[in-house]
Amino acid sequence: MQVKVSPKYQVTIPVGVRERLGLRSGQKLQVIIYKNRIELIPERDIEEMRGFLKGMSSEVQRENDRL
């Protein structure tokens, strides 16, 4: 997919991307520059984040001096 930067330095996110990520009009995105590219990370309400780490292992190997 391609987007074009407008004279006001704006871009339009293609409809397929908006739908797949569930983006809403007015939603905020974090802008990150990483290895010479731009990444847009959607901000989520805390209510939407509930349970997103479910099933993740909490076992962490610790260094001997940290036990």
C-alpha positions in Angstrom: 0.0 0.0 0.0 1.1 3.5 -0.6 0.0 6.9 0.8 0.8 10.3 -0.4 2.0 13.2 1.8 -0.2 16.2 1.3 1.1 19.8 1.0 0.2 20.1 4.7 2.3 17.0 5.5 -0.8 14.9 6.2 -1.4 11.3 5.1 -4.6 9.3 4.9 -4.6 5.8 6.4 -6.1 3.3 3.9 -9.6 2.0 4.8 -8.3 -1.6 5.0 -5.7 -0.7 7.6 -8.2 1.3 9.6 -10.7 -1.5 9.6 -8.1 -4.2 10.5 -6.7 -2.1 13.4 -10.1 -0.9 14.5 -9.1 2.8 14.3 -11.7 5.5 15.0 -11.9 9.1 13.9 -10.2 11.3 16.4 -8.2 8.4 17.9 -4.6 9.3 19.0 -1.6 7.5 17.5 2.0 7.5 19.0 4.6 8.4 16.3 7.9 6.7 16.6 10.9 7.0 14.4 12.7 3.7 14.2 15.6 2.8 11.9 14.8 5.5 9.3 11.1 4.8 9.2 7.9 6.1 10.8 5.7 3.8 12.9 2.2 4.8 14.1 1.1 3.0 17.3 -2.7 3.4 18.2 -3.3 4.5 21.7 -5.9 2.3 23.5 -8.2 3.0 26.4 -7.2 1.2 29.5 -10.5 -0.7 29.4 -9.5 -2.2 26.0 -6.2 -3.4 27.4 -7.8 -5.6 30.1 -6.7 -9.2 29.7 -4.3 -8.6 26.8 -1.4 -10.4 28.7 -3.6 -13.4 29.6 -1.7 -16.6 29.3 1.7 -14.9 29.3 4.3 -16.7 31.5 5.3 -14.8 34.6 8.3 -17.1 35.2 11.5 -15.1 35.1 15.0 -16.5 35.6 16.7 -14.3 38.2 20.3 -13.8 38.8 21.6 -15.5 41.9 22.2 -12.3 43.8 18.6 -11.2 43.1 16.8 -14.2 44.7 
